[in-house]
């Protein structure tokens, strides 16, 4: 069973269970309205040694940072602020002296930066390798929530920052070049916590998600959920230093935001964003009725692009 | 660093972060009041192959059941009902055909039994072995919440069901006797979901927690949090078929409830419990000012007893 087949099978199973007022699987987070116009959102992500990080190439401090970052990114993608996390640590015997302390240091530094509480979790022994799991909880006005299913035909597609650095960085790390800017981006991704909450408050932002598997994969989730198509101009995708268009579209782990915005209000949103964050929002394409077309300098690509897949 | 040292270090770190209205680490679950007299509770637990289960000795269906059961137990211990869970699956390549389906079948059967929604999670590849993480969310009246810190001197200590079956079952399984009643208890523990919510509604129940590491370990958490002592009569501890007093006190993984109750109202509570659940609540001791004394037929034990520890 492939990763997306497995997710589809689990999604199907979920429909046989009660919902208990939750909006469940299908977005970056599950949503629970709690009254007073407010909602909580929930997301859970595991990081496994050898799959998501290599202990030899990533310091414990960086792993602590990244473990939290990927979960805060999912909350930001919903348009609300993360408020708390639970952390499960499964640790093998014989970790180097100080490893856990450095890991917790990286984790709590990022938590402090974004005002996130650490409210629970679990510590267990693992037979092989380090496995980390974080569940993040976000909170915000229900009307700020952004979902994958809300893209509309004619919307402009934008990304919140440069892409491809993480994939380029992983390539550098695998060639034992640890000190490049891209390697740094790969090891310590910066989740768009402030940007996500700010975009959540803008009603002209329709669909939003974070870019974890590469836009070639992630954009498809928005298209499927919204039952629409898209045209993307590959040369419009903003690139991190040293990254290629391929890395930006299919590499993944950038943890920037992908959003669709009402066309008539897009220019104003871009101006306000730039005034707020002193960097641009990047338009890369447009939502269409159906299909997905990648263009390079306005000429349609013949090959299709796909993002990262775990299975 | 030992398991409890690590937890203490993390607890200390948490105090350097904002709380965002959460009651954090220190109980079976974290608590968030959401208005209207209601609270949500949150808990997260990892299960690792080779540590929490052996694939050769436990079916995928049973692992699915147990993964959910241990988390529902933590919610029940707070005195409220579980409403939803998030599930992270980290899976190695080459799992036997049908393994995931059988796992999900065991997981969802227990979820259905207790009206729990599956609202999110994650699927990733693991380099070695199966690692499962569940985050459970509970909901109920804030005044029903039971905490470890609320035991009072003079309280009666009770357990909600027979103990030791899980430890005896593990011993049987390790001797390749898979078909004993105890082996069945070990592989498919039944969380006290109904019992927990019922006890939550009784104000004479002061402190409560679930028995996951054996009462020799778990009772100490209540005593430390409440700054009290206890005397326990070992022969009063109800035993599962084939279990010894040692297995009942130090074995762990029984997932029954340990509670302290106002002495004057204890008999009525026991009668009401028996009328409701057609089985007794078992008094095993009493809360004192300080110290922890184990008695056998009213004679103090000279050796101390300790529960299961991961590190």
Interface residues (C-beta under 8 A of the other chain):
Chain A: X1 X3 X6 X7 X9 X10 X13 X14 X16 X17 X18 X19 X20 X21 X22 X23 X24 X25 X29 X30 X32 X34 X35 X36 X40 X42 X43 X44 X45 X46 X47 X48 X49 X50 X51 X52 X83 X84 X86 X87 X88 X89 X90 X100 X101 X104 X108 X111 X112 X115 X116 X117 X118 X119 X120 X121 X122 X123 X124 X125 X126 X127 X128 X129 X131 X133 X135 X137 X139 X310 X311
Chain B: X1 X3 X6 X7 X9 X10 X13 X14 X16 X17 X18 X19 X20 X21 X22 X23 X24 X25 X29 X30 X32 X34 X35 X36 X40 X42 X43 X44 X45 X46 X47 X48 X49 X50 X51 X52 X83 X84 X86 X87 X88 X89 X90 X100 X101 X104 X108 X111 X112 X115 X116 X117 X118 X119 X120 X121 X122 X123 X124 X125 X126 X127 X128 X129 X131 X133 X135 X137 X139 X310 X311
